[in-house]
Structures are given as structure tokens and as C-alpha cells.
Amino acid sequence: MQSSRVRQADPATAAPVGTLLREWRAARRASQLDLALSAGISTRHLSCIETGKAQPGRELLARLADALEMPLRERNALLLAAGYAPAYPESALHALSLARIDQAIDAILAQQEPYPAFLINRHWDVLRENGAAARVNRAVLGSDSAHRNIMRQFFDPAALRRAIVNWEEVAGELVHHLHDRVAAAPTDDSARALLDEMLAYPGVPARWRLRDLSRAPSPLLTTQLRCGDGMLRFFSTITTFAMPRDVTLDELHIECCFPVDEDTAAHCRALARAA
């Protein structure tokens, strides 16, 4: 699995726990009073933790992380910054402990045939895909994808972007999700770098450089792709893993594409038969 570490992952370079808490509190737009009440401590105690005058225990850090809705990787970083060992393992998908999950992922990808499906990490890297994903990409572009990252596929003018009829609608939704990721995980430098990279591509509207707080995520977004003389239209669903206790699972999701119309469904079936 491809992943990059946030800057707090190494205890030798870990930011003080108070600094991390302030960053996360700012990201969640919570006051000291808000966070203190949610964690069941006094505002004075929280203030002392943030200024380094008090050292929180593991149990209190867990309550603060719960209140801030921190992902598992960032919970580990918080513990490391406070001098404690990480609480959550980060296992390879092929590890014995995740064998059943690994099997389930392959089953979901295979079951989605003849329509595309992808396994994606928190930075939108494509870790696995089914045969339909590769077939549709070749049918649309005439070759395999030049990128193994969904964002780069959709923003690079030389990649899938050139075949997307409603590019501004789809890319606007993607950049909105990327802004949300950066805001939700202030310690994730890789997400910030990915956002900056996407905004630097030609033709990206200047207004996308600012996060639109008034915009609600689209409940159903259709991607329209030019394919020869016709058009392929897909909508997507996202599958995540409930109650993950491993960093790897916490950061994965499966995206399944479904045909909007019978022409798209028939084209996908034809591609599968030809393969």
C-alpha cells in the first residue's frame, strides 16, 4: 500500500502534543471550551496541556482524539508526540491479520464486473482495480492510465481529463473533497502537496484555490466520458470499513462505478466479451 507519513510520525521529530491539539482544534473550529466540555475536563486543564504545562495521560489523549474525530494515523501521531507508543497497528493488506479483509476486497472488485471498481487510499492512489477499470480506460484513451492516482487522472490534461465531457463539474467535486481532507487532517503534508499540485494544472479555475464552506457534497455525481463516437456515463458509490482498528483499513475505500444508462451498460458488457 502506498502511503506517506505525516510529520509527527517520528518521535524524534514529533511536534509537542499541545501544538498538535491546537492545530486539530483549529481544523475542527472548536474553542478550548468546546473541546474541554467534549473531553470532560476543565478549560484550564486543556490550556495547560496546549501550553506544555501539563502532560496528558493516554486515556485523556484518547478522549481528546475522540472529541476531535481524529483518524487512526493521527491518533498514533498524537500519542507519539506525548511520548507514548502508538495504539493502532498499520498492517500490509497481505498480512495474515488482514487476510479476510483482503479476500473481501478482491471479491467486491470482482463482483463489480463488467463495471469499473477501484481500491483507493487516503491520497486517492489506486491500489487495485478490476479488469473493467482497465478495459474502460483503454476504450476511452486508447491506452492504460498514465497515473495511479485518481486526482492526477482527472486533472492532468494528457490523462483522463481530456475525455471527460463534464470535467469542471467532476473536478470541482474532487477538489472540494481534497480541500476537506486538508482541513480535516492539518498534519497531512502529502494531502496539502497533492492539493497544490492539482491547483497548478492548467485550466483550473482560480476560485478553486479557496475552500468553499457553503458547498455541500453532491449526493450523486455522474461522470460523462467520450468513447469513440459515443458516450459512457457512470455514477459511483463509496464503500468504507466500519469500526477499523488498523490504520491501513481506516484509510481505504472502494469506489464502484455503475452505468447510468443501458448504452453504457451494453458497452461495458461488450468490452468484457471482447477481452
C-alpha positions in Angstrom: 0.0 0.0 0.0 1.3 3.4 -0.9 1.3 5.9 1.9 3.2 8.8 3.2 3.9 9.7 6.8 2.7 12.9 8.4 5.5 14.9 10.0 4.7 13.7 13.5 5.3 10.0 12.8 8.9 10.0 14.0 9.1 10.5 17.8 12.5 12.2 17.4 10.9 15.0 15.3 7.4 14.9 16.9 5.6 18.2 17.5 4.7 18.9 21.0 1.3 17.4 21.9 -0.1 20.9 22.7 0.8 22.2 19.2 -1.0 19.2 17.6 -4.1 19.7 19.7 -4.2 23.4 18.8 -3.9 22.5 15.1 -6.7 19.9 15.3 -8.9 22.2 17.4 -8.5 24.9 14.8 -9.2 22.5 12.0 -12.4 21.4 13.7 -13.3 25.1 14.5 -13.6 24.2 18.2 -12.8 26.6 21.1 -10.9 25.4 24.1 -14.3 25.4 25.9 -15.9 23.2 23.2 -13.1 20.7 23.3 -12.8 20.7 27.1 -16.5 20.0 27.5 -16.4 17.2 24.9 -13.5 15.6 26.6 -14.8 16.0 30.2 -12.0 18.2 31.5 -11.7 21.8 32.6 -10.7 24.6 30.2 -7.8 25.4 32.5 -6.5 21.8 32.2 -6.8 21.9 28.4 -5.0 25.2 28.3 -2.1 23.8 30.4 -1.8 20.8 28.0 -1.7 23.0 25.0 1.0 25.3 26.5 3.0 22.3 27.7 2.5 23.0 31.5 0.6 19.7 31.9 1.3 16.2 30.5 -1.9 14.3 29.4 -2.2 10.6 30.0 -3.1 8.0 27.3 -6.7 7.8 28.4 -7.2 11.6 28.3 -5.5 11.7 24.9 -7.9 9.1 23.6 -10.9 11.2 24.9 -9.4 14.3 23.2 -8.9 12.4 19.9 -12.5 11.1 20.1 -13.8 14.6 20.6 -11.7 15.8 17.6 -12.7 12.8 15.4 -9.1 12.2 14.6 -8.3 9.4 12.1 -6.2 6.5 13.5 -2.9 7.6 11.9 -3.3 11.0 13.5 -4.2 9.4 16.9 -0.9 7.5 16.7 0.9 10.7 15.9 -0.7 12.4 18.9 0.4 9.6 21.2 3.9 9.7 19.8 4.1 13.5 20.4 3.2 12.9 24.0 5.8 10.2 24.4 3.6 7.1 24.2 3.6 4.1 21.9 1.1 4.1 19.1 -2.2 2.4 19.9 -3.2 1.2 16.3 -1.2 -1.1 14.1 -0.5 -0.4 10.4 -0.5 -3.7 8.6 0.1 -4.6 5.0 -3.1 -5.8 3.3 -1.5 -9.1 2.5 -0.6 -9.6 6.2 -2.2 -12.6 7.9 -4.2 -10.3 10.3 -6.0 -8.7 7.3 -6.3 -11.8 5.2 -10.1 -12.0 5.4 -10.4 -8.3 4.6 -8.0 -8.7 1.7 -10.2 -11.6 0.4 -13.3 -9.5 0.7 -11.8 -6.6 -1.2 -10.9 -8.9 -4.1 -14.4 -10.3 -4.0 -16.0 -6.8 -4.2 -13.8 -5.8 -7.1 -14.6 -9.0 -9.0 -18.3 -8.8 -8.3 -18.5 -5.3 -9.8 -17.6 -6.7 -13.3 -18.3 -5.7 -16.0 -18.2 -2.2 -14.5 -15.2 -0.5 -13.1 -14.2 -0.6 -9.4 -11.1 0.6 -7.5 -9.4 0.3 -4.2 -8.1 3.7 -3.1 -6.2 5.1 -0.2 -6.5 8.4 1.6 -4.4 10.2 -1.1 -6.5 8.8 -3.9 -3.8 6.4 -5.0 -5.3 3.4 -6.9 -4.0 0.3 -5.1 -6.1 -2.2 -7.0 -8.7 -2.2 -9.8 -10.7 -4.8 -11.6 -10.4 -5.7 -15.2 -13.3 -3.5 -16.2 -11.5 -0.4 -15.0 -8.5 -1.1 -17.3 -10.8 -2.0 -20.2 -12.9 1.2 -19.9 -9.7 3.3 -19.6 -8.2 1.7 -22.7 -11.5 2.2 -24.6 -11.7 5.8 -23.7 -8.0 6.8 -24.0 -6.6 4.0 -26.3 -4.0 3.1 -23.6 -3.6 2.3 -20.0 -3.7 5.2 -17.5 -0.5 7.2 -17.2 -1.3 7.8 -13.5 -2.0 5.5 -10.5 -3.7 8.4 -8.7 -7.4 9.4 -9.3 -6.7 13.1 -8.8 -3.9 13.1 -11.4 -6.0 11.2 -13.8 -8.8 13.7 -13.6 -6.7 16.9 -13.5 -3.8 16.1 -16.0 -4.9 17.4 -19.5 -2.9 14.5 -21.0 -4.7 11.9 -19.0 -8.4 11.0 -18.4 -9.3 14.7 -18.2 -9.3 15.1 -21.9 -12.1 12.6 -22.3 -14.4 13.9 -19.5 -17.3 15.9 -21.0 -18.4 17.5 -17.7 -14.8 17.9 -16.4 -15.4 21.2 -14.5 -18.4 19.6 -12.6 -16.5 16.4 -11.7 -13.1 18.1 -10.9 -14.8 20.7 -8.8 -16.3 18.0 -6.7 -12.9 16.3 -6.4 -11.1 19.4 -5.4 -13.8 20.1 -2.8 -13.1 16.6 -1.3 -9.4 17.4 -1.3 -9.9 20.7 0.4 -12.0 18.9 3.1 -9.2 16.3 3.5 -6.6 19.0 4.1 -8.8 20.8 6.6 -9.8 17.6 8.4 -6.1 16.4 8.7 -3.9 19.5 9.3 -0.8 17.3 9.8 -1.1 15.5 6.5 1.5 17.3 4.4 1.0 14.9 1.5 -2.6 15.9 1.1 -1.7 19.6 1.1 1.0 18.9 -1.5 -1.5 17.0 -3.7 -4.0 19.9 -3.5 -1.3 22.4 -4.5 -0.3 20.1 -7.4 -3.9 19.8 -8.7 -4.4 23.6 -8.4 -1.3 24.1 -10.5 -2.6 22.3 -13.5 -3.6 24.5 -16.5 -7.3 25.5 -16.8 -8.1 25.1 -13.1 -10.4 27.9 -12.0 -8.8 30.4 -9.6 -11.9 30.1 -7.3 -10.9 26.5 -6.5 -7.9 27.8 -4.6 -10.2 28.6 -1.7 -12.3 26.1 0.2 -16.0 26.7 -0.4 -17.5 26.2 3.0 -21.1 26.8 1.7 -20.9 23.9 -0.7 -22.4 20.6 0.2 -21.1 17.4 -1.3 -23.1 16.1 -4.2 -25.1 13.0 -3.3 -24.9 11.6 -6.8 -22.3 12.8 -9.4 -22.3 11.5 -13.0 -19.1 11.3 -14.9 -19.5 11.5 -18.7 -16.8 10.1 -20.9 -16.2 10.4 -24.6 -15.7 6.9 -26.1 -15.2 6.8 -29.8 -18.4 8.3 -31.3 -20.4 7.6 -28.2 -20.6 8.4 -24.5 -20.1 6.4 -21.3 -21.9 7.7 -18.2 -21.2 6.4 -14.7 -22.1 7.2 -11.2 -20.1 6.0 -8.2 -20.7 4.6 -4.7 -18.1 4.5 -1.9 -17.5 1.6 0.5 -15.5 2.1 3.7 -14.7 -0.2 6.5 -16.8 0.2 9.7 -15.0 0.4 13.1 -11.5 -0.1 11.7 -8.8 -0.9 14.3 -5.9 -0.8 11.9 -4.5 2.3 10.2 -4.5 0.7 6.8 -8.2 -0.1 6.9 -9.1 3.3 8.3 -7.6 4.9 5.2 -9.0 2.7 2.4 -12.2 2.9 0.4 -13.6 1.1 -2.6 -15.2 3.1 -5.4 -17.6 1.2 -7.6 -18.9 2.7 -10.9 -22.4 1.9 -12.2 -23.8 2.7 -15.6 -26.3 5.5 -15.8 -28.0 4.2 -19.0 -28.3 1.0 -21.0 -25.9 2.2 -23.7 -23.1 2.4 -21.1 -24.0 -1.0 -19.6 -24.1 -2.6 -23.1 -20.7 -1.1 -24.0 -19.2 -2.4 -20.7 -20.6 -5.9 -21.4 -19.2 -5.8 -25.0 -15.7 -4.8 -23.7 -15.8 -7.7 -21.3 -16.8 -10.2 -24.1 -14.0 -8.9 -26.3 -11.5 -9.3 -23.6 
